[in-house]
Amino acid sequence: MTSVFLENIWPHLVGGLTFLITVITSIHVILYKKNARSAFAWIGIIWLVPVVGTLLYIIFGINRIKRKAKILRSALAEFPRTSSSINNIPTEERTIFEDQFKRLSEMLERIVEAPLLPGNKIIPLENGDHAYPEMLKAIEQAEATVTLSTYIFDNDRAGEMFLESLNSASKRGVDIRIIIDDVGARYTFPPITKRLKQMGIKTVRFLPTLLPTRLPFMNLRNHRKILVVDGRTGFTGGMNIREGHILSINPSYPVKDMHFLVKGPIVKQMQQVFAEDWYFCTGEVIEGEKWFPDIDSEGDVWARGIPDGPDEDFEKHLLTVQSALTIATNSVKIVTPYFLPEETLISTINLAALRGVKIDIVMPQENNIPIIKWASFNIIDQIMSENCRIWLTPPPFDHSKIMIVDEKWVLIGSGNWDARSFRLNFEFNIECYNSNLARKISEIVDKKISDAQRVTSYDIKNRSFLTKIRDGVAFIFSPYL
């Protein structure tokens, strides 16, 4: 009797539970998805594919996380505020903040809620051939502390070089903290985290994806690249730690990239971002003179760190590039490996071009993720015009991330121009105000353009029918690439 009852009732129980889960998930979408099309699409998936749709939403649809790191932000209070700093600078340095750039700096202070700092020195380093020796030299000269946050730290020839330098520093008594993204740690096997821990170096993985409690956040990755030595010397940009960046050794998968040596007060903001991430991962607070020493002026670049991620820093990277586009009067140069702007950003680019701003967007001809290039080709005709040119650089794959406005303002860091960087990843970028730095980086970009092939309307219109279908399908999935 009991078995018959169970046979009759269990389908109804499963159906009822499935219906309840579907309703609850749909309510979560309605409450937290602020984009109408995204919300509609997710609700459709959840109802059309019960249970599986809910699981997909949990993994890929939840893109916000609350972090208990705000208690560390008080350290930034000692910095002078931007407006008073700009008004008090010497006349010969003040010209860059006239007109639109003063408005931009004020806008970004409200967006980022961190001050613009004078007295910085920023040196561009092309590829691992130039960046890695400077980074290793800094680690080898470390006296007190090293903090390193990276998306990928491969167990290969490049990783071996950093392991040796970090191990040597650790044996000298240098206090070291390392954050490697959990997904990025698995690009090589065995992962390098085990060797770091065997050396006694404090190392953590950011948001371990195999923990059930982290399942809703497995699509949220720490894409930041920050190295700070003794609290005074910093490195940031787009470069991971992997042998592909060292072009001189002829790696199997060569990758061009840009990194930057950073000195001056802005390094304290870099250290602050690392400290918040470390606290989030471990609960340990790193503070005090050893980690946050006083830093003297090192140069003439005004700079501000722009942390961004699916938490309290949500969409600050997107708002930064939109703000920069709105104040541009002459030129904008953009270098990015992944270019998948959404409608609002496309509109901002088009409005800048209509104002007469010359815009050059540089992307790699061959992408390490082909589906991203396919999706890009589905939309770039919306921005191509006389004033907006698209360039494809020849191999090897170029992973650089740069934005230059009017040869005076530069944005450098880890952020790409796609939904993943704008909304899903934890990123770190630096905005810089300095004509000399802008011209120096602009020359590097101009060299890329001189070697590149311009995309024409003919190239876009004369793709085969099947290619257009492929590109269109790829674009549908662009918010999750």
matplotlib code that plots the C-alpha trace (Angstrom):
import matplotlib.pyplot as plt

x = [0.0, 2.8, 4.8, 1.8, 1.1, 4.7, 4.7, 1.6, 2.7, 6.4, 5.9, 3.6, 6.2, 9.0, 6.8, 5.7, 9.3, 10.5, 7.7, 8.6, 12.3, 11.4, 9.2, 11.8, 14.5, 12.3, 11.6, 15.3, 15.7, 13.0, 14.4, 18.1, 18.4, 18.1, 18.5, 15.0, 16.3, 18.6, 15.9, 13.4, 16.0, 16.8, 13.2, 12.6, 15.5, 14.4, 10.8, 11.7, 14.4, 13.3, 16.0, 18.8, 17.8, 17.9, 21.3, 22.6, 21.3, 23.0, 26.3, 26.2, 23.4, 24.3, 26.9, 27.0, 28.9, 29.1, 32.5, 33.4, 36.3, 35.1, 36.7, 40.1, 39.1, 39.8, 43.5, 42.6, 41.4, 44.9, 45.1, 44.3, 41.0, 41.3, 39.6, 41.9, 44.9, 44.2, 43.6, 47.0, 49.3, 51.8, 50.6, 52.8, 51.3, 47.7, 47.1, 46.1, 43.3, 41.8, 38.4, 37.3, 40.0, 39.1, 35.5, 36.7, 38.7, 35.8, 33.4, 35.7, 36.3, 32.5, 32.4, 35.5, 35.3, 39.1, 41.4, 43.5, 47.2, 50.1, 53.8, 53.7, 56.0, 54.6, 56.9, 55.4, 56.9, 56.2, 55.9, 57.3, 60.8, 60.8, 58.2, 59.4, 63.0, 61.8, 59.3, 61.9, 64.5, 62.0, 61.3, 65.0, 65.6, 62.6, 63.4, 60.1, 57.0, 55.8, 52.1, 51.1, 47.6, 47.3, 44.7, 47.1, 50.3, 51.5, 53.7, 56.1, 59.4, 58.0, 56.5, 59.8, 61.6, 59.1, 59.2, 62.9, 62.8, 59.9, 61.5, 64.8, 62.9, 61.0, 64.2, 65.6, 62.6, 60.4, 56.7, 54.9, 51.2, 49.9, 46.4, 45.8, 42.4, 41.1, 40.3, 43.6, 45.5, 44.4, 45.7, 48.7, 48.8, 49.9, 49.0, 51.8, 49.9, 51.1, 54.8, 54.3, 52.8, 55.6, 58.0, 56.1, 54.7, 51.2, 49.1, 45.3, 43.0, 40.3, 36.8, 37.5, 35.0, 34.7, 33.3, 29.4, 29.1, 31.0, 28.9, 26.8, 30.0, 32.0, 31.5, 33.0, 36.8, 39.7, 41.3, 43.5, 47.3, 48.9, 52.5, 53.7, 57.1, 57.9, 54.8, 56.6, 57.1, 54.2, 53.5, 50.1, 48.6, 47.3, 50.1, 49.7, 52.7, 53.2, 55.9, 53.9, 54.6, 58.4, 58.6, 62.4, 62.2, 59.8, 56.9, 54.4, 51.6, 53.2, 51.2, 52.0, 51.0, 51.7, 52.6, 53.6, 56.2, 54.5, 56.1, 54.7, 51.7, 49.4, 51.1, 49.4, 46.0, 47.3, 48.2, 44.8, 43.0, 45.2, 44.6, 40.9, 41.1, 43.4, 41.0, 38.1, 40.0, 41.5, 40.1, 43.6, 44.1, 47.4, 48.1, 50.8, 54.0, 55.5, 52.7, 51.7, 54.8, 54.9, 55.7, 57.4, 56.8, 58.5, 57.3, 54.8, 51.9, 48.6, 46.9, 44.0, 43.4, 40.0, 39.1, 36.0, 34.1, 30.7, 30.5, 30.5, 32.7, 30.1, 30.6, 33.2, 35.3, 32.4, 31.5, 35.1, 35.4, 32.0, 33.0, 36.3, 34.5, 32.1, 34.8, 37.0, 37.4, 40.1, 41.1, 40.6, 42.8, 41.6, 43.6, 41.8, 41.9, 38.1, 35.8, 32.1, 30.5, 26.8, 24.3, 24.9, 28.7, 28.1, 26.0, 28.6, 31.3, 29.0, 28.2, 31.9, 32.5, 29.6, 31.3, 34.3, 36.5, 38.8, 38.5, 40.9, 40.0, 42.8, 42.0, 44.0, 43.5, 43.7, 42.0, 42.8, 39.1, 37.7, 34.1, 34.8, 36.1, 33.1, 30.7, 32.7, 32.3, 28.5, 28.4, 31.4, 29.5, 27.4, 30.3, 32.4, 32.4, 34.7, 35.8, 35.8, 38.2, 38.7, 42.2, 43.3, 46.9, 48.8, 49.9, 51.0, 47.8, 47.9, 46.5, 47.2, 44.6, 45.0, 42.8, 44.2, 42.1, 43.4, 47.0, 46.7, 44.7, 45.5, 43.7, 45.9, 45.2, 43.5, 40.1, 38.8, 35.9, 33.4, 30.6, 32.9, 35.3, 32.6, 30.3, 31.7, 35.4, 37.3, 39.5, 42.1, 42.9, 44.7, 43.7, 46.7, 46.9, 50.2, 50.9, 54.4, 53.2, 50.2, 52.4, 54.8, 52.1, 50.4, 53.6, 53.4, 49.7, 50.6, 53.2, 50.5, 48.2, 51.0, 51.3, 47.6, 44.9, 41.9, 38.5, 36.2, 32.5, 33.2, 34.9, 31.8, 29.1, 30.8, 31.1, 29.5, 25.9, 27.1, 29.8, 27.2, 25.0, 28.0, 28.9, 25.3, 25.0, 28.3, 26.9, 23.9, 26.2, 28.4, 27.3, 28.7, 32.0]
y = [0.0, 2.4, 1.6, 2.2, 5.5, 6.6, 5.6, 7.8, 10.8, 11.2, 12.6, 15.2, 16.0, 16.4, 18.5, 20.7, 21.1, 21.9, 24.5, 26.1, 26.3, 27.8, 30.5, 31.4, 31.7, 33.8, 36.1, 36.5, 37.5, 40.1, 41.6, 41.7, 41.8, 45.5, 44.9, 44.1, 41.9, 40.0, 39.4, 38.3, 35.9, 34.3, 33.8, 32.2, 29.8, 29.0, 28.1, 26.4, 24.2, 23.5, 22.7, 23.0, 26.6, 27.3, 25.7, 27.8, 30.9, 30.2, 29.6, 32.3, 34.7, 35.9, 38.6, 40.4, 39.6, 41.4, 41.6, 42.5, 44.7, 48.2, 48.5, 48.7, 51.8, 54.2, 54.1, 56.2, 59.1, 60.4, 61.3, 64.9, 65.3, 66.0, 69.4, 71.1, 69.4, 70.6, 74.2, 74.3, 72.8, 75.0, 76.9, 75.0, 71.7, 72.9, 73.2, 69.6, 70.1, 73.0, 72.5, 68.9, 67.1, 69.0, 68.0, 64.4, 64.2, 65.6, 63.1, 60.2, 61.2, 60.9, 57.6, 56.0, 57.7, 57.9, 60.9, 61.8, 61.7, 63.8, 62.8, 59.5, 57.9, 55.3, 53.5, 51.3, 47.8, 45.9, 42.1, 39.8, 40.4, 43.9, 43.5, 40.3, 41.4, 44.6, 42.7, 40.0, 42.7, 44.4, 41.1, 40.3, 43.8, 43.5, 44.3, 43.9, 42.9, 41.6, 41.4, 39.8, 39.3, 37.7, 35.9, 33.3, 32.1, 29.2, 26.4, 26.9, 28.6, 32.1, 30.7, 29.1, 32.4, 34.0, 31.0, 31.4, 35.1, 34.7, 31.8, 33.7, 36.7, 34.5, 33.0, 36.6, 37.2, 39.2, 38.9, 37.7, 37.4, 36.0, 35.8, 33.7, 33.3, 29.8, 29.3, 31.0, 28.7, 25.7, 26.8, 24.4, 21.2, 20.7, 24.2, 26.4, 27.1, 23.8, 24.7, 28.2, 26.8, 24.2, 27.1, 28.6, 31.5, 32.5, 31.9, 31.7, 31.0, 33.6, 32.2, 28.5, 27.1, 23.6, 24.8, 24.4, 27.8, 29.5, 27.9, 31.0, 33.0, 30.7, 33.0, 35.9, 35.9, 38.1, 39.4, 42.0, 42.1, 43.9, 43.5, 45.8, 45.5, 47.2, 49.2, 51.6, 50.0, 48.7, 46.9, 46.6, 46.1, 43.2, 40.7, 37.4, 35.2, 32.7, 31.9, 32.9, 36.6, 36.1, 36.3, 35.9, 32.2, 31.4, 30.1, 27.7, 30.3, 33.8, 36.7, 40.4, 42.6, 45.8, 46.2, 49.2, 50.0, 52.4, 54.5, 57.3, 57.7, 55.8, 52.6, 52.9, 52.7, 49.5, 48.1, 49.1, 47.0, 44.0, 44.4, 44.3, 41.2, 39.5, 40.2, 38.9, 35.7, 35.1, 37.4, 38.7, 42.4, 43.7, 47.2, 49.4, 51.0, 47.8, 47.4, 51.1, 53.3, 57.0, 57.5, 60.6, 62.2, 60.2, 62.0, 64.3, 62.0, 62.5, 59.2, 57.4, 53.7, 52.4, 49.1, 47.5, 44.3, 42.7, 44.1, 47.7, 48.8, 47.7, 49.2, 51.8, 50.7, 51.1, 54.5, 55.6, 54.8, 56.3, 59.5, 59.7, 59.3, 62.1, 64.7, 63.7, 66.6, 65.4, 61.7, 58.4, 55.4, 52.1, 48.8, 45.8, 42.0, 41.6, 44.3, 43.6, 46.9, 46.9, 49.4, 52.3, 52.2, 51.8, 55.0, 56.8, 55.9, 57.0, 60.3, 61.0, 60.2, 62.5, 65.3, 64.9, 62.9, 60.6, 57.1, 54.2, 50.8, 48.2, 44.5, 41.3, 39.7, 36.2, 35.9, 33.3, 33.0, 32.9, 33.1, 36.6, 37.8, 36.3, 38.2, 41.4, 41.2, 41.0, 44.5, 46.6, 47.8, 49.8, 52.0, 52.0, 55.5, 58.1, 59.0, 55.6, 53.1, 49.4, 47.9, 44.3, 43.6, 40.6, 37.7, 37.1, 37.7, 41.1, 41.1, 44.8, 47.1, 50.8, 53.9, 57.3, 60.5, 63.7, 62.7, 63.8, 61.1, 57.4, 54.4, 51.4, 48.1, 44.8, 45.7, 44.7, 46.2, 43.4, 42.5, 40.1, 42.9, 45.6, 43.4, 40.0, 40.3, 42.0, 44.4, 47.1, 50.1, 53.4, 56.7, 59.0, 62.7, 63.6, 64.7, 63.1, 59.7, 59.9, 60.7, 57.9, 55.3, 56.8, 56.1, 52.5, 52.3, 54.1, 51.4, 48.8, 50.6, 51.0, 47.2, 46.5, 46.0, 48.3, 46.7, 48.0, 48.0, 45.6, 43.2, 43.1, 43.1, 40.4, 37.8, 34.5, 33.8, 31.0, 33.3, 35.9, 33.2, 32.0, 35.6, 36.3, 33.2, 34.1, 37.5, 36.1, 34.6, 37.7, 38.7, 35.4, 35.2]
z = [0.0, 1.0, -2.1, -4.4, -2.6, -3.1, -6.8, -7.3, -5.2, -6.0, -9.6, -8.1, -5.4, -8.0, -10.2, -7.4, -6.2, -9.8, -10.1, -6.8, -7.7, -11.1, -9.4, -6.8, -9.4, -11.6, -8.7, -8.1, -11.8, -11.5, -8.4, -9.4, -13.2, -14.1, -17.9, -19.3, -22.2, -20.0, -17.4, -20.2, -21.6, -18.3, -17.3, -20.7, -20.1, -16.6, -17.6, -20.9, -19.4, -15.8, -13.3, -15.9, -16.6, -12.9, -12.6, -15.6, -13.9, -10.6, -12.4, -15.1, -14.2, -10.7, -11.2, -7.9, -4.7, -1.4, 0.1, 3.7, 2.7, 3.2, 6.7, 4.9, 2.9, 5.7, 4.7, 1.6, 3.8, 4.2, 0.6, -0.4, -2.3, -6.1, -6.4, -3.8, -5.3, -8.8, -7.7, -5.9, -8.5, -10.3, -13.4, -15.8, -14.7, -14.5, -18.3, -18.7, -16.3, -18.2, -19.8, -20.4, -18.4, -15.2, -15.8, -16.4, -13.2, -11.2, -12.8, -12.1, -8.5, -8.0, -9.8, -8.2, -4.8, -4.6, -5.1, -8.1, -6.9, -8.2, -8.3, -10.1, -12.6, -15.1, -17.6, -20.3, -20.7, -23.9, -23.7, -21.1, -22.6, -21.0, -18.2, -16.5, -16.0, -14.2, -12.1, -11.1, -10.4, -8.0, -6.2, -5.9, -4.3, -2.0, 1.7, 3.5, 1.5, -1.8, -2.8, -6.1, -7.6, -11.0, -13.0, -14.5, -12.9, -15.1, -14.0, -17.0, -17.8, -16.9, -13.7, -12.8, -13.0, -10.6, -8.3, -7.9, -7.2, -4.7, -2.9, -2.6, -1.2, 1.2, 2.5, 3.1, 5.4, 3.0, 3.9, 0.7, -0.1, -3.4, -4.9, -8.0, -9.5, -9.0, -12.7, -13.8, -11.5, -13.5, -16.9, -16.3, -14.4, -11.7, -10.6, -9.3, -6.0, -4.5, -5.1, -3.7, -0.5, -0.2, -0.1, 2.8, 0.8, 1.7, -1.4, -1.9, -4.8, -5.4, -5.2, -5.4, -7.9, -6.5, -3.1, -3.1, -1.3, -4.2, -7.0, -7.6, -8.1, -10.3, -13.3, -11.3, -11.7, -10.4, -13.5, -11.8, -12.3, -9.4, -8.1, -5.2, -3.7, -0.4, -0.7, -3.1, -6.4, -8.4, -11.7, -13.4, -16.9, -18.9, -18.5, -16.7, -15.7, -18.5, -21.0, -24.0, -23.2, -23.6, -27.4, -27.4, -26.4, -29.3, -27.2, -28.7, -28.2, -28.4, -26.9, -27.1, -24.2, -22.3, -18.6, -16.6, -13.9, -11.4, -8.8, -6.6, -4.3, -6.7, -5.5, -2.2, -4.0, -5.8, -2.4, -1.0, -3.7, -3.0, 0.8, 0.2, -2.0, 0.5, 3.4, 1.3, 0.6, 4.1, 6.7, 7.4, 7.5, 6.2, 7.4, 8.9, 7.7, 6.4, 3.9, 3.5, 3.8, 3.1, -0.6, -2.0, -5.4, -8.2, -11.3, -12.9, -13.8, -12.0, -11.5, -9.9, -9.4, -10.6, -9.0, -10.6, -10.0, -9.4, -5.9, -4.5, -7.3, -9.9, -13.5, -12.6, -15.5, -17.9, -16.5, -16.8, -20.5, -21.2, -19.4, -21.3, -24.6, -23.8, -23.1, -26.1, -28.6, -31.1, -30.9, -29.1, -29.5, -28.1, -28.0, -26.7, -27.4, -26.8, -28.2, -27.4, -26.4, -25.5, -27.0, -24.6, -25.2, -29.0, -28.8, -26.9, -29.5, -32.3, -30.7, -30.2, -33.9, -34.9, -33.0, -35.2, -32.8, -34.7, -33.1, -33.8, -32.4, -32.5, -32.2, -33.0, -36.3, -34.7, -31.4, -28.7, -28.3, -31.8, -30.8, -29.4, -32.7, -34.5, -32.1, -32.6, -36.4, -35.9, -34.4, -35.6, -38.6, -36.1, -35.3, -38.4, -40.1, -41.6, -38.0, -36.5, -37.9, -36.9, -37.2, -37.0, -36.0, -37.4, -35.2, -32.6, -30.6, -28.9, -25.4, -24.7, -23.1, -23.7, -24.1, -25.0, -25.3, -27.0, -26.4, -22.7, -20.8, -20.7, -19.2, -18.5, -16.7, -16.9, -18.3, -21.7, -23.7, -23.1, -20.7, -18.8, -17.9, -17.4, -15.2, -14.2, -13.5, -10.8, -12.7, -11.9, -14.1, -13.7, -15.3, -16.0, -16.9, -18.6, -22.1, -22.3, -21.1, -23.5, -26.4, -25.5, -25.4, -28.4, -30.4, -29.4, -30.6, -33.8, -34.5, -34.0, -36.4, -39.0, -39.1, -39.0, -41.7, -41.7, -41.6, -44.4, -45.0, -47.9, -45.5, -43.3, -46.0, -48.1, -45.4, -46.5, -45.4, -43.1, -41.6, -40.8, -39.1, -37.1, -36.1, -35.1, -33.0, -31.3, -30.5, -28.8, -26.2, -25.9, -22.4, -21.1, -23.2]

ax = plt.figure().add_subplot(projection="3d")
ax.plot(x, y, z, "-o")
ax.set_aspect("equal")
plt.show()
